[in-house]
Amino acid sequence: MSGWRDRLNRMGGRTRFAVCRIFVHLAGDEVAPLLGVLNRASLDAIDAEGDMQVLAEGLVEICEGLLQYDLYWQSAANEGDVFWDEGEAGDYVTELFTDSAQRYGVAEATALDEDDPLSLPVTQNLVVILTVAYEGEVPTLETDLANISALKAGLKALINLRYDNKLRAIQWHYSPAQLGDVLTSEQLILNFPELIPL
């Protein structure tokens, strides 16, 4: 949105809502434990029936996990928009949710090895998609996050939003969705074309 329009809306006392979606692609054998963090946060959110406080705590855990695994970041992308109407922001969140959910199950379930039934294949790729809507303005989220320092600043800004009580919607998706599933390089390219190498 143009700067003059932002100023006009601010002068009119209208509330600014921003919606952003961040993609982070991690690669390597060592990224599998992050699936545990994602699954635990998801189960807590389901148990709490989408309670905003629980979602916010889950978001913080996921962001902290991503920051701890920054050595494995391979590519990233982000997108978003600004709204002066809460309903329009909500519609955009729903649109992003639908798109993210379609990518959620793109990983292949792999068959267990009959010789070693207790072993699961370890995925080499993990894509985490975070979508949030918040009130106000956060410049570190409203910029290109496809470089390591900007992405770190953006994830830290998401953590801070939780403590500022500015979050209005929180979603996360990840692929593969469970241990044992594998996201191949081909699926990565086909289903996440917006990713930019870091």
C-alpha positions as CSV (number, residue, x, y, z in Angstrom):
1,M,0.0,0.0,0.0
2,S,1.3,3.5,-0.8
3,G,2.8,5.6,2.0
4,W,0.3,8.5,1.6
5,R,-2.6,6.2,2.0
6,D,-1.1,4.7,5.1
7,R,-0.7,8.2,6.6
8,L,-4.3,9.1,5.7
9,N,-5.7,6.0,7.3
10,R,-3.6,6.6,10.4
11,M,-4.8,10.1,10.7
12,G,-8.4,8.8,10.4
13,G,-7.7,6.6,13.4
14,R,-8.2,3.4,11.5
15,T,-6.5,0.2,12.8
16,R,-3.8,-1.3,10.6
17,F,-3.8,-5.1,10.1
18,A,-0.9,-6.9,8.5
19,V,-0.9,-10.5,7.3
20,C,2.4,-12.3,6.5
21,R,3.4,-15.8,5.6
22,I,7.0,-17.0,6.0
23,F,8.4,-20.1,4.4
24,V,11.6,-21.6,5.8
25,H,13.3,-24.6,4.1
26,L,15.8,-26.6,6.2
27,A,17.9,-29.5,4.9
28,G,20.0,-32.2,6.5
29,D,19.7,-35.3,8.6
30,E,19.7,-33.2,11.7
31,V,16.5,-31.4,11.0
32,A,14.2,-34.3,12.0
33,P,14.0,-33.3,15.8
34,L,12.4,-30.0,14.7
35,L,9.4,-32.2,13.5
36,G,9.0,-33.1,17.2
37,V,8.7,-29.4,18.2
38,L,6.2,-28.8,15.3
39,N,4.1,-31.9,16.2
40,R,4.0,-31.0,19.9
41,A,3.0,-27.4,19.2
42,S,0.3,-28.7,16.9
43,L,-1.1,-31.2,19.4
44,D,-1.2,-28.6,22.1
45,A,-3.1,-26.2,19.7
46,I,-5.6,-29.0,18.9
47,D,-6.1,-29.9,22.6
48,A,-6.7,-26.2,23.4
49,E,-9.2,-25.9,20.5
50,G,-7.3,-23.1,18.9
51,D,-6.9,-20.9,22.0
52,M,-4.9,-17.9,21.0
53,Q,-2.6,-18.0,24.0
54,V,-1.7,-21.6,23.3
55,L,-1.2,-20.8,19.6
56,A,1.0,-17.9,20.5
57,E,3.1,-20.1,22.8
58,G,3.4,-22.7,20.0
59,L,4.5,-20.0,17.6
60,V,7.2,-18.9,20.0
61,E,8.5,-22.5,20.4
62,I,8.6,-23.0,16.6
63,C,10.4,-19.7,16.0
64,E,12.9,-20.5,18.7
65,G,13.4,-24.0,17.2
66,L,13.9,-22.5,13.7
67,L,16.5,-20.0,15.2
68,Q,18.4,-22.9,16.8
69,Y,18.5,-24.8,13.5
70,D,19.7,-21.8,11.4
71,L,22.7,-23.7,10.2
72,Y,20.3,-25.9,8.2
73,W,18.4,-23.1,6.5
74,Q,18.6,-23.5,2.8
75,S,16.0,-21.2,1.3
76,A,13.2,-18.9,2.4
77,A,10.4,-16.7,1.1
78,N,7.7,-14.4,2.5
79,E,4.6,-12.6,1.3
80,G,1.9,-10.5,2.9
81,D,-0.4,-7.5,2.7
82,V,-1.7,-4.7,4.8
83,F,-5.4,-4.1,5.5
84,W,-7.5,-1.4,7.2
85,D,-10.5,-3.7,7.5
86,E,-10.3,-6.7,9.9
87,G,-12.7,-8.7,7.7
88,E,-10.5,-8.3,4.6
89,A,-7.5,-9.4,6.7
90,G,-9.4,-12.4,7.9
91,D,-10.3,-13.4,4.3
92,Y,-6.6,-13.2,3.3
93,V,-5.6,-15.3,6.3
94,T,-8.2,-17.9,5.1
95,E,-6.9,-17.8,1.6
96,L,-3.3,-18.3,2.8
97,F,-4.4,-21.1,5.1
98,T,-6.1,-23.0,2.2
99,D,-3.0,-22.6,0.1
100,S,-0.7,-23.8,2.9
101,A,-2.9,-26.7,3.7
102,Q,-2.7,-27.9,0.1
103,R,1.1,-28.1,0.4
104,Y,1.0,-29.7,3.8
105,G,0.7,-33.3,2.7
106,V,3.1,-33.2,-0.3
107,A,5.7,-35.5,1.3
108,E,5.7,-39.2,0.4
109,A,4.9,-41.8,3.0
110,T,7.7,-44.3,2.8
111,A,7.3,-48.1,3.3
112,L,9.1,-49.6,6.3
113,D,12.2,-51.7,5.6
114,E,11.3,-55.3,6.3
115,D,14.9,-56.0,7.4
116,D,14.8,-53.3,10.0
117,P,11.2,-52.6,11.0
118,L,12.2,-50.2,13.8
119,S,14.0,-47.7,11.5
120,L,12.3,-44.8,9.8
121,P,13.7,-42.9,6.9
122,V,15.0,-39.5,7.8
123,T,13.8,-36.6,5.7
124,Q,16.5,-34.5,4.1
125,N,14.1,-31.6,3.6
126,L,11.7,-29.8,5.9
127,V,9.6,-26.8,5.0
128,V,7.9,-24.7,7.8
129,I,5.2,-22.2,6.8
130,L,4.2,-19.6,9.4
131,T,1.2,-17.4,8.8
132,V,0.3,-14.6,11.2
133,A,-2.0,-11.6,11.3
134,Y,-1.2,-8.8,13.6
135,E,-2.3,-5.3,14.5
136,G,0.0,-2.4,13.8
137,E,3.3,-2.2,11.9
138,V,6.4,-4.4,12.1
139,P,9.0,-3.3,9.6
140,T,11.2,-6.4,10.2
141,L,8.3,-8.6,9.0
142,E,7.2,-6.3,6.2
143,T,10.4,-6.7,4.1
144,D,12.1,-9.3,2.0
145,L,13.1,-12.1,4.4
146,A,15.1,-14.1,1.9
147,N,18.4,-13.5,3.5
148,I,19.7,-15.0,6.8
149,S,19.9,-11.8,8.9
150,A,16.5,-10.6,7.8
151,L,14.9,-14.0,8.4
152,K,16.4,-14.1,11.9
153,A,15.1,-10.6,12.7
154,G,11.7,-11.6,11.3
155,L,11.5,-14.7,13.5
156,K,12.5,-12.7,16.5
157,A,9.8,-10.1,15.7
158,L,7.2,-12.9,15.6
159,I,8.3,-13.9,19.1
160,N,8.0,-10.3,20.3
161,L,4.5,-9.9,18.8
162,R,3.4,-12.7,21.1
163,Y,4.5,-10.6,24.1
164,D,3.1,-7.4,22.7
165,N,-0.4,-9.0,22.4
166,K,-0.7,-7.8,18.8
167,L,-1.3,-11.2,17.2
168,R,-4.8,-11.7,15.7
169,A,-4.3,-15.0,13.9
170,I,-1.7,-17.7,13.9
171,Q,-1.2,-20.7,11.7
172,W,1.6,-23.1,10.9
173,H,2.0,-25.9,8.4
174,Y,5.0,-28.1,7.7
175,S,6.0,-30.7,5.2
176,P,6.7,-33.5,5.8
177,A,3.9,-33.7,8.4
178,Q,5.3,-36.7,10.3
179,L,8.4,-38.7,11.0
180,G,8.9,-41.3,8.4
181,D,7.6,-39.2,5.5
182,V,10.1,-37.8,3.1
183,L,9.9,-34.5,1.1
184,T,11.9,-35.1,-2.0
185,S,13.9,-32.4,-3.9
186,E,11.5,-32.7,-6.8
187,Q,8.5,-32.2,-4.5
188,L,10.2,-29.2,-3.0
189,I,10.7,-27.5,-6.3
190,L,7.2,-28.3,-7.5
191,N,5.3,-27.4,-4.4
192,F,7.4,-24.5,-3.1
193,P,8.5,-22.6,-6.2
194,E,8.7,-19.3,-4.3
195,L,11.7,-20.4,-2.2
196,I,14.8,-18.3,-2.7
197,P,18.3,-19.8,-1.7
198,L,19.8,-18.2,1.3
